[in-house]
Amino acid sequence: MVMGMNSGVKYTLLTIWLLSLYVVPLLIFVKGLLLHRDALPHKAFCKNDSFSACFASTANLRSCLHHYNSSNEGQYCVPSNYRIILIVIDALRYDFIEYQPHENDTAPYRNKLKSVADLLVTKSGHTKLFRFIADPPTTTMQRIKGLTTGSLPTFIDIGSNFASSEIDEDNIIDIVVRERKNIVFLGDDTWTKLYPARFLRSFPFDSFNVWDLDTVDRGIEKHLISEIRKTDWDLIVAHFLGVDHCGHRYGPNHVEMERKLLEMDFVIRYKIWYK
């Protein structure tokens, strides 16, 4: 009888131990990787009615800046006539863009973006090159969300990459629209899914055919110059996909990667820089 009870206890402990081997890692996975993130409902806004008072004198400007830094009532926005062209080259690794003229490595992706190297020299006061490391997974939707909201998307957001829903938390696109500025978009259609009805004009192209290296890029190039020459926009966003699709299809060490990087160099130098 005693032996039977001891055997029952052993089997019970063995069962508990086996269950723990499955349950504990599962809990760690769910709690550590599948994090839930609550978006804050607050929206940034500007006290545009304070412009004249703020810029009446240097002392007033300093007072306004101090008030902004110590207050939660909103930002005093500086009116600007600047227009911005934001070029996003998807999957552009740092070693793709870093120029090393004495590099012996003959990899197809080396030293192809010479326009950026020239800007760093000739426009050094206005050009900077930084190296960023993005946490995986680096799906397009997550990275756009991170760029525009300033937040860190969670791993579980990867599921939304294939069925992107509208972003409802505060973001730079909505801030620009609230300031009555006009945005023109060209490229990866993920943007129009995340930000529907935000753009003055949009030219979206399907982004999931990774075998197609050129359709999205050619579509952007077709409209980019004509849009830049117009005067009704304040921000142009152009999201190129060819480099990313080439990386998926061929990898970086392929002649097609050299072709796509040289195309991007041409766009920067002759369509943006010397337009």
Backbone hydrogen bonds in HBPLUS format (Angstrom, degrees):
<---DONOR---> <-ACCEPTOR-->    atom                        ^
c    i                          cat <-CA-CA->   ^        H-A-AA   ^      H-
h    n   atom  resd res      DA  || num        DHA   H-A  angle D-A-AA Bond
n    s   type  num  typ     dist DA aas  dist angle  dist       angle   num
A0005-MET N   A0001-MET O   3.00 MM   4  6.31 153.8  2.07 145.5 152.1     1
A0006-ASN N   A0002-VAL O   2.92 MM   4  6.21 159.7  1.96 151.5 157.0     2
A0007-SER N   A0003-MET O   2.95 MM   4  6.17 154.1  2.01 145.8 152.8     3
A0008-GLY N   A0004-GLY O   2.99 MM   4  6.26 152.2  2.07 143.6 151.2     4
A0009-VAL N   A0005-MET O   2.97 MM   4  6.27 155.7  2.03 150.5 156.6     5
A0010-LYS N   A0006-ASN O   2.96 MM   4  6.20 157.2  2.02 146.8 153.2     6
A0011-TYR N   A0007-SER O   2.90 MM   4  6.17 161.0  1.93 151.1 155.8     7
A0012-THR N   A0008-GLY O   2.93 MM   4  6.11 153.4  2.00 144.3 152.1     8
A0013-LEU N   A0009-VAL O   2.88 MM   4  6.11 164.1  1.90 152.4 156.4     9
A0014-LEU N   A0010-LYS O   2.82 MM   4  6.01 153.9  1.89 147.6 155.6    10
A0015-THR N   A0011-TYR O   2.88 MM   4  6.06 154.3  1.94 143.8 150.5    11
A0016-ILE N   A0012-THR O   2.95 MM   4  6.24 161.6  1.99 150.9 155.7    12
A0017-TRP N   A0013-LEU O   2.91 MM   4  6.09 155.6  1.97 144.4 151.5    13
A0018-LEU N   A0014-LEU O   2.91 MM   4  6.14 158.5  1.96 149.1 154.5    14
A0019-LEU N   A0015-THR O   2.92 MM   4  6.13 160.2  1.95 150.9 156.5    15
A0020-SER N   A0016-ILE O   2.93 MM   4  6.12 153.1  2.00 144.6 152.0    16
A0021-LEU N   A0017-TRP O   3.14 MM   4  6.44 141.3  2.30 140.4 150.0    17
A0021-LEU N   A0018-LEU O   3.18 MM   3  5.17 125.3  2.49  93.2 106.9    18
A0022-TYR N   A0019-LEU O   3.03 MM   3  5.36 138.8  2.20 104.2 115.4    19
A0023-VAL N   A0019-LEU O   2.74 MM   4  5.94 172.5  1.75 162.9 165.5    20
A0024-VAL N   A0020-SER O   3.05 MM   4  5.41 154.1  2.11 129.6 137.5    21
A0026-LEU N   A0022-TYR O   3.26 MM   4  6.26 150.3  2.35 136.7 145.4    22
A0027-LEU N   A0023-VAL O   2.88 MM   4  6.15 156.1  1.94 156.1 162.4    23
A0028-ILE N   A0024-VAL O   2.97 MM   4  6.23 160.6  2.01 155.3 160.7    24
A0029-PHE N   A0025-PRO O   2.86 MM   4  6.05 154.7  1.93 145.6 152.6    25
A0030-VAL N   A0026-LEU O   2.92 MM   4  6.16 165.0  1.94 151.1 154.8    26
A0031-LYS N   A0027-LEU O   2.85 MM   4  5.91 169.8  1.87 152.8 156.3    27
A0032-GLY N   A0028-ILE O   2.76 MM   4  5.49 144.2  1.88 137.5 147.9    28
A0033-LEU N   A0029-PHE O   2.88 MM   4  5.41 154.5  1.95 138.3 144.4    29
A0075-GLN N   A0045-PHE O   3.26 MM  30  6.42 156.8  2.32 164.5 158.1    30
A0047-LYS N   A0075-GLN O   3.00 MM  28  6.28 147.3  2.10 139.8 148.2    31
A0050-SER N   A0047-LYS O   3.07 MM   3  5.78 166.5  2.09 121.7 125.2    32
A0051-PHE N   A0048-ASN O   3.30 MM   3  5.67 165.7  2.32 117.3 117.1    33
A0054-CYS N   A0050-SER O   2.95 MM   4  6.00 159.4  1.99 153.9 160.2    34
A0055-PHE N   A0051-PHE O   2.99 MM   4  6.16 160.2  2.03 162.1 166.3    35
A0061-LEU N   A0057-SER O   3.03 MM   4  6.29 155.3  2.09 146.6 153.6    36
A0062-ARG N   A0058-THR O   2.98 MM   4  6.26 161.6  2.01 151.9 155.9    37
A0063-SER N   A0059-ALA O   2.98 MM   4  6.23 152.6  2.06 144.4 152.4    38
A0064-CYS N   A0060-ASN O   2.87 MM   4  6.15 154.6  1.93 150.2 156.9    39
A0065-LEU N   A0061-LEU O   2.95 MM   4  6.22 163.4  1.98 154.1 158.1    40
A0066-HIS N   A0062-ARG O   2.93 MM   4  6.09 156.1  1.98 145.1 152.0    41
A0067-HIS N   A0063-SER O   2.83 MM   4  6.03 154.8  1.90 145.2 152.7    42
A0068-TYR N   A0064-CYS O   2.89 MM   4  6.16 153.5  1.96 148.5 155.6    43
A0069-ASN N   A0065-LEU O   3.03 MM   4  6.25 156.7  2.08 145.3 151.3    44
A0070-SER N   A0066-HIS O   3.10 MM   4  6.28 135.2  2.31 142.8 154.0    45
A0071-SER N   A0068-TYR O   3.41 MM   3  5.20 169.5  2.42 101.3 104.2    46
A0084-ILE N   A0234-ASP O   2.98 MM 150  6.33 162.4  2.01 149.5 150.8    47
A0236-ILE N   A0084-ILE O   2.89 MM 152  6.36 155.4  1.95 154.5 162.7    48
A0086-LEU N   A0236-ILE O   2.69 MM 150  5.96 167.2  1.70 178.4 174.9    49
A0238-ALA N   A0086-LEU O   2.91 MM 152  6.27 164.5  1.93 167.4 169.8    50
A0088-VAL N   A0238-ALA O   2.83 MM 150  6.05 173.9  1.83 155.8 157.5    51
A0240-PHE N   A0088-VAL O   2.71 MM 152  6.02 147.2  1.81 166.7 178.3    52
A0090-ASP N   A0240-PHE O   3.03 MM 150  6.02 166.2  2.05 152.9 153.6    53
A0096-PHE N   A0093-ARG O   3.02 MM   3  5.15 146.1  2.13 100.6 111.3    54
A0097-ILE N   A0094-TYR O   3.14 MM   3  5.41 128.6  2.41 101.8 113.7    55
A0098-GLU N   A0094-TYR O   2.88 MM   4  5.97 148.1  1.98 155.4 165.4    56
A0103-GLU N   A0100-GLN O   3.04 MM   3  5.30 162.3  2.07 120.3 120.9    57
A0110-ARG N   A0107-ALA O   3.08 MM   3  5.58 170.2  2.09 122.8 125.9    58
A0116-VAL N   A0113-LEU O   3.27 MM   3  5.85 137.1  2.46 110.2 118.4    59
A0118-ASP N   A0114-LYS O   2.88 MM   4  6.17 154.5  1.95 153.3 160.3    60
A0119-LEU N   A0115-SER O   2.99 MM   4  6.23 152.9  2.07 142.6 149.8    61
A0120-LEU N   A0116-VAL O   2.98 MM   4  6.24 152.4  2.06 148.9 156.1    62
A0121-VAL N   A0118-ASP O   3.13 MM   3  5.20 136.0  2.33  97.0 109.1    63
A0122-THR N   A0118-ASP O   2.77 MM   4  5.94 173.4  1.77 167.8 166.1    64
A0123-LYS N   A0119-LEU O   2.78 MM   4  4.99 147.2  1.89 129.6 138.9    65
A0126-HIS N   A0123-LYS O   2.90 MM   3  5.49 158.9  1.94 119.8 126.8    66
A0127-THR N   A0123-LYS O   2.97 MM   4  5.88 115.1  2.40 151.0 167.5    67
A0143-ARG N   A0139-THR O   3.09 MM   4  6.37 163.5  2.12 158.0 162.9    68
A0144-ILE N   A0140-THR O   2.94 MM   4  6.14 164.1  1.97 160.4 164.4    69
A0145-LYS N   A0141-MET O   2.94 MM   4  6.07 159.4  1.98 147.5 153.9    70
A0146-GLY N   A0142-GLN O   2.85 MM   4  6.09 153.4  1.92 146.4 153.8    71
A0147-LEU N   A0143-ARG O   2.88 MM   4  6.06 160.2  1.92 149.1 154.2    72
A0148-THR N   A0144-ILE O   2.96 MM   4  6.07 160.2  1.99 152.1 156.6    73
A0149-THR N   A0145-LYS O   2.97 MM   4  5.79 152.4  2.04 144.4 151.2    74
A0150-GLY N   A0146-GLY O   2.96 MM   4  5.16 141.6  2.11 129.1 137.8    75
A0172-ILE N   A0148-THR O   2.84 MM  24  5.34 159.5  1.88 147.7 151.9    76
A0157-ASP N   A0154-THR O   3.01 MM   3  5.53 152.6  2.09 111.9 120.3    77
A0158-ILE N   A0155-PHE O   3.08 MM   3  5.94 168.6  2.09 123.7 126.5    78
A0159-GLY N   A0156-ILE O   3.28 MM   3  6.22 164.5  2.31 124.1 125.4    79
A0160-SER N   A0157-ASP O   2.86 MM   3  5.35 144.4  1.99 112.7 122.9    80
A0161-ASN N   A0158-ILE O   3.12 MM   3  5.38 157.5  2.17 106.0 113.0    81
A0163-ALA N   A0160-SER O   3.18 MM   3  4.99 149.7  2.27  96.4 105.4    82
A0167-ILE N   A0194-LEU O   3.05 MM  27  5.47 163.6  2.08 141.2 140.3    83
A0175-ILE N   A0171-ASN O   3.08 MM   4  6.33 151.0  2.17 147.4 156.3    84
A0176-VAL N   A0172-ILE O   3.01 MM   4  6.18 158.6  2.06 145.2 149.6    85
A0177-VAL N   A0173-ILE O   3.07 MM   4  6.36 158.4  2.11 147.0 153.1    86
A0178-ARG N   A0174-ASP O   2.79 MM   4  5.98 157.6  1.84 147.4 153.8    87
A0179-GLU N   A0175-ILE O   3.07 MM   4  6.28 137.2  2.26 140.8 151.5    88
A0179-GLU N   A0176-VAL O   3.23 MM   3  5.19 130.0  2.49  93.0 106.0    89
A0181-LYS N   A0176-VAL O   3.13 MM   5  5.55 155.8  2.19 152.2 153.9    90
A0180-ARG N   A0177-VAL O   2.87 MM   3  5.09 150.4  1.95 114.5 117.0    91
A0234-ASP N   A0182-ASN O   2.86 MM  52  5.27 167.4  1.88 142.0 143.1    92
A0235-LEU N   A0182-ASN O   3.11 MM  53  6.46 148.5  2.21 158.8 162.4    93
A0200-LEU N   A0183-ILE O   2.68 MM  17  5.51 145.0  1.80 151.1 163.5    94
A0184-VAL N   A0235-LEU O   2.87 MM  51  6.35 157.2  1.93 157.8 165.5    95
A0237-VAL N   A0184-VAL O   2.89 MM  53  6.32 160.7  1.92 163.0 169.5    96
A0185-PHE N   A0201-ARG O   2.98 MM  16  6.46 160.1  2.02 150.9 156.3    97
A0203-PHE N   A0185-PHE O   2.84 MM  18  6.16 141.5  1.99 135.9 148.5    98
A0186-LEU N   A0237-VAL O   2.83 MM  51  6.22 146.5  1.94 161.5 169.4    99
A0239-HIS N   A0186-LEU O   2.90 MM  53  6.37 158.4  1.95 158.0 160.8   100
A0187-GLY N   A0203-PHE O   3.08 MM  16  6.36 165.9  2.10 145.4 141.3   101
A0205-PHE N   A0187-GLY O   2.85 MM  18  5.61 144.4  1.98 152.8 152.7   102
A0191-TRP N   A0188-ASP O   3.31 MM   3  6.43 160.6  2.36 131.8 131.6   103
A0189-ASP N   A0205-PHE O   3.10 MM  16  5.24 147.5  2.21 153.8 145.6   104
A0193-LYS N   A0190-THR O   3.19 MM   3  5.16 132.0  2.43  95.0 108.0   105
A0194-LEU N   A0190-THR O   2.99 MM   4  6.26 151.2  2.08 149.9 157.7   106
A0195-TYR N   A0191-TRP O   2.78 MM   4  5.86 150.5  1.86 150.1 159.2   107
A0212-ASP N   A0209-ASN O   3.04 MM   3  5.65 161.8  2.08 117.4 123.2   108
A0218-ARG N   A0214-ASP O   2.77 MM   4  5.78 166.6  1.79 164.9 168.6   109
A0219-GLY N   A0215-THR O   2.96 MM   4  6.07 151.9  2.04 143.5 151.5   110
A0220-ILE N   A0216-VAL O   3.03 MM   4  6.36 153.0  2.11 150.0 156.7   111
A0221-GLU N   A0217-ASP O   2.98 MM   4  6.22 168.1  1.99 152.2 155.3   112
A0222-LYS N   A0218-ARG O   2.94 MM   4  6.06 144.6  2.07 143.8 152.9   113
A0223-HIS N   A0220-ILE O   3.12 MM   3  5.54 129.7  2.39 106.3 117.9   114
A0224-LEU N   A0220-ILE O   2.81 MM   4  5.68 142.9  1.95 158.1 170.4   115
A0227-GLU N   A0223-HIS O   2.99 MM   4  6.12 151.5  2.07 155.2 163.8   116
A0228-ILE N   A0224-LEU O   2.92 MM   4  6.16 158.0  1.97 154.4 160.7   117
A0229-ARG N   A0225-ILE O   3.08 MM   4  6.30 151.4  2.17 149.6 156.5   118
A0230-LYS N   A0227-GLU O   3.15 MM   3  5.30 148.2  2.26 102.2 111.6   119
A0245-HIS N   A0241-LEU O   2.99 MM   4  6.23 168.3  2.00 165.1 168.4   120
A0246-CYS N   A0242-GLY O   2.88 MM   4  6.00 151.9  1.96 146.4 154.6   121
A0247-GLY N   A0243-VAL O   2.98 MM   4  6.21 150.5  2.07 143.7 151.3   122
A0248-HIS N   A0244-ASP O   3.05 MM   4  6.42 149.8  2.14 147.5 155.7   123
A0249-ARG N   A0245-HIS O   2.93 MM   4  6.12 157.6  1.98 147.4 153.5   124
A0250-TYR N   A0246-CYS O   2.75 MM   4  5.58 165.0  1.77 150.2 155.5   125
A0251-GLY N   A0246-CYS O   3.20 MM   5  6.44 143.7  2.34 137.5 143.0   126
A0251-GLY N   A0247-GLY O   3.11 MM   4  4.14 122.0  2.46  96.7 111.5   127
A0257-MET N   A0254-HIS O   2.98 MM   3  5.49 136.9  2.17 111.7 122.5   128
A0259-ARG N   A0255-VAL O   3.10 MM   4  6.46 152.8  2.18 144.3 151.5   129
A0260-LYS N   A0256-GLU O   2.99 MM   4  6.25 161.8  2.03 149.3 153.0   130
A0261-LEU N   A0257-MET O   2.99 MM   4  6.14 162.2  2.02 151.1 155.8   131
A0262-LEU N   A0258-GLU O   3.01 MM   4  6.14 155.9  2.07 146.8 153.3   132
A0263-GLU N   A0259-ARG O   3.00 MM   4  6.25 145.5  2.12 143.3 153.0   133
A0264-MET N   A0260-LYS O   3.03 MM   4  6.36 153.4  2.10 145.2 151.7   134
A0265-ASP N   A0261-LEU O   2.94 MM   4  6.20 149.4  2.03 143.5 152.4   135
A0266-PHE N   A0262-LEU O   2.99 MM   4  6.23 150.2  2.08 141.5 148.9   136
A0267-VAL N   A0263-GLU O   2.97 MM   4  6.31 155.4  2.03 149.0 155.5   137
A0268-ILE N   A0264-MET O   3.00 MM   4  6.24 165.9  2.02 151.9 154.7   138
A0269-ARG N   A0265-ASP O   2.97 MM   4  6.07 166.3  1.99 149.6 153.9   139
A0270-TYR N   A0266-PHE O   2.89 MM   4  5.70 166.8  1.91 151.2 155.3   140
A0271-LYS N   A0267-VAL O   3.01 MM   4  4.91 141.0  2.17 120.8 131.4   141
A0272-ILE N   A0267-VAL O   3.06 MM   5  6.40 123.5  2.39 156.3 169.8   142
A0273-TRP N   A0268-ILE O   2.88 MM   5  5.91 156.5  1.94 150.3 158.0   143
A0274-TYR N   A0269-ARG O   3.04 MM   5  6.17 141.9  2.19 134.2 145.1   144
